[in-house]
């Protein structure tokens, strides 16, 4: 195989096995299902891989929609030939609808004596998968010995938008319960009772398209809507 770059694109799912292939569907079709594929050339949805490789939010949202709103992982593998063949992998996890919130992991792998390129690529993909899984665990494993409460102001347009926000909050495992303190036509004041680290809660909120901003005395929670159905 000549030197060059391979690009894979698909849903970012914690704990999903990673698999490297010399060919395959790099565009996130049914064959992907959470599998990281490093393809010699994007096959199937080449336009998806090309646009997503540059962080195009509309393309990322379209890919996300095919996987029920999952985050999107774009992996780039650069192969360098020499006395020892090496592959450098850079993988970025994007949350469509939240530009600038991508997470990136990178590493380089050298072929072991007698190791062929398919094996090297498979090992690189497995190593990338392990990096992503460890990062997910660090961000999501909850320490139940710590608990706290956030008092937040939530801009709301109507009761429907408030219901959508409450549904998102209810789906976050770190949140024990929420209390509605007050409500007017523009704003709801909510108490969020949670367990674990506050920074973990912020990450979990962001993954649900909920942005928590402001200082502790004046926190604001903004819902950015469904990335696939704004």
C-alpha positions in Angstrom: 0.0 0.0 0.0 1.3 3.4 -0.9 1.7 6.2 1.6 -1.4 8.3 2.1 -4.3 9.2 4.2 -7.4 7.1 5.0 -10.5 8.6 6.5 -13.3 6.8 8.4 -16.6 8.3 9.5 -19.4 6.9 11.7 -21.3 7.1 14.9 -19.3 7.7 18.1 -20.6 5.1 20.6 -18.9 4.4 23.9 -17.5 0.9 24.1 -18.1 0.2 20.4 -15.5 -2.1 18.9 -13.1 -0.6 16.4 -12.1 -2.4 13.3 -9.7 -1.3 10.6 -10.3 -2.5 7.0 -8.4 -1.9 3.8 -11.8 -1.2 2.2 -15.4 -1.0 3.3 -18.1 1.6 3.9 -16.4 4.7 5.3 -19.6 6.7 5.0 -21.5 5.3 7.9 -24.0 3.0 6.1 -25.6 0.0 7.8 -22.3 -2.0 7.7 -20.7 0.5 10.1 -22.9 0.2 13.3 -20.4 1.9 15.6 -17.4 0.4 13.9 -14.4 2.6 13.1 -13.3 1.9 9.6 -10.1 3.2 8.0 -10.7 3.0 4.3 -8.1 3.4 1.5 -10.7 5.7 -0.1 -14.1 6.6 1.3 -16.6 4.1 -0.3 -20.3 4.7 -0.5 -20.8 8.2 0.9 -17.5 9.8 -0.1 -19.0 13.3 0.1 -19.9 12.7 3.7 -16.3 11.7 4.6 -14.8 14.6 2.7 -17.1 17.2 4.2 -17.0 15.8 7.7 -13.2 15.6 7.5 -13.4 19.4 7.5 -15.9 19.6 10.3 -18.9 20.6 8.2 -21.7 20.8 10.7 -24.6 20.2 8.2 -22.9 17.0 6.9 -22.2 15.9 10.5 -25.8 16.4 11.4 -26.9 14.4 8.4 -24.7 11.5 9.5 -25.9 11.8 13.1 -29.5 11.6 11.9 -28.9 8.2 10.3 -27.8 7.0 13.7 -30.6 8.5 15.8 -28.8 11.6 17.0 -25.4 10.0 17.9 -22.2 12.0 18.0 -20.0 11.5 14.9 -16.5 10.2 15.0 -14.1 11.2 12.1 -10.8 9.3 12.0 -7.8 10.1 9.8 -5.0 7.6 9.4 -1.8 8.6 7.7 0.5 5.8 6.6 4.2 6.4 6.2 6.4 3.8 4.6 10.1 3.3 5.4 12.3 0.8 7.2 9.4 0.5 9.6 5.9 1.3 8.4 4.0 3.6 10.7 0.4 4.8 10.9 -0.6 8.0 12.7 -4.3 8.3 13.7 -6.2 11.4 14.6 -9.8 10.9 15.6 -12.2 13.7 16.4 -15.6 13.3 18.0 -18.1 16.0 16.9 -21.5 16.8 18.5 -23.6 18.2 15.6 -25.2 21.5 16.4 -22.5 22.4 18.9 -19.6 23.7 16.8 -16.3 24.0 18.6 -17.0 21.2 21.1 -15.1 18.5 19.2 -12.8 16.1 21.2 -9.6 14.9 19.5 -7.4 11.9 20.2 -4.1 11.0 18.4 -1.4 8.4 18.5 1.1 6.7 16.2 1.7 3.0 15.7 4.8 1.3 14.2 4.6 -2.1 12.6 6.0 -5.0 14.6 8.5 -7.3 12.9 6.6 -9.4 10.4 3.4 -7.5 10.9 1.5 -6.8 7.7 -0.4 -3.6 7.0 -3.9 -4.9 7.6 -2.8 -6.0 11.1 -1.1 -2.7 11.8 -4.3 -0.8 10.8 -6.4 -3.1 12.9 -4.2 -2.5 15.9 -4.3 1.3 15.3 -8.1 1.3 15.1 -8.3 -0.8 18.3 -5.9 1.6 20.1 -8.0 4.6 19.0 -11.1 2.8 20.2 -9.5 2.2 23.6 -8.5 5.9 23.9 -12.0 7.0 23.2 -13.6 4.6 25.6 -11.2 5.6 28.4 -12.1 9.3 27.8 -15.8 8.4 27.9 -15.4 6.6 31.2 -13.4 9.5 32.7 -16.2 11.9 31.7 -19.2 9.7 32.6 -18.4 7.3 35.5 -20.3 8.9 38.4 -19.0 9.3 41.9 -22.1 8.9 44.0 -20.3 10.0 47.2 -20.4 13.6 45.8 -23.7 15.5 45.4 -24.7 19.1 44.7 -27.3 21.4 43.4 -27.3 23.9 40.5 -29.8 26.8 40.5 -30.2 27.7 36.9 -32.2 30.2 34.8 -33.7 28.6 31.6 -34.9 30.8 28.7 -38.1 29.3 27.4 -40.3 30.3 24.6 -43.3 28.2 25.6 -44.4 25.2 27.7 -43.4 22.9 24.8 -39.8 24.1 25.0 -39.8 23.7 28.8 -41.1 20.1 28.4 -38.3 19.4 25.9 -35.7 20.6 28.3 -37.2 18.6 31.2 -37.1 15.5 29.0 -33.4 16.1 28.3 -32.6 16.6 31.9 -34.5 13.4 32.9 -32.3 11.4 30.5 -29.1 12.4 32.3 -28.1 9.7 34.8 -26.2 12.1 37.0 -29.3 14.2 37.7 -31.3 12.9 40.6 -34.2 15.3 40.2 -35.2 18.8 39.2 -37.4 21.3 41.0 -39.2 24.1 39.2 -39.0 27.1 41.5 -40.6 29.8 39.3 -41.8 30.3 35.7 -42.8 33.3 33.6 -43.2 33.8 29.9 -39.5 34.2 29.2 -37.7 32.3 31.9 -37.9 29.2 34.2 -35.9 29.0 37.4 -34.9 25.4 38.1 -32.9 23.6 40.8 -30.9 20.7 39.4 -29.9 18.1 42.0 -27.1 15.9 40.8 -24.4 13.4 41.9 -20.8 13.3 40.7 -18.4 16.0 39.6 -19.8 19.3 38.3 -17.5 19.2 35.3 -19.0 15.7 34.4 -22.5 17.2 34.6 -21.5 20.0 32.3 -20.2 17.4 29.8 -23.4 15.3 30.1 -25.5 18.4 29.6 -23.5 19.4 26.5 -24.0 15.9 25.1 -27.8 16.5 25.4 -27.5 19.9 23.6 -27.8 21.8 26.9 -25.3 24.5 27.4 -24.6 25.6 31.0 -22.9 29.0 31.2 -22.3 31.8 33.7 -20.8 31.9 37.2 -22.2 29.9 40.1 -24.4 32.8 41.3 -26.1 33.3 37.9 -26.1 30.1 35.9 -28.0 29.9 32.6 -29.1 26.7 30.9 -29.7 27.0 27.1 -31.2 24.3 25.0 -29.8 24.3 21.5 -32.5 22.0 20.1 -32.2 18.6 18.4 -29.2 18.7 16.0 -31.1 16.6 13.5 -34.4 18.4 13.9 -33.8 22.0 14.9 
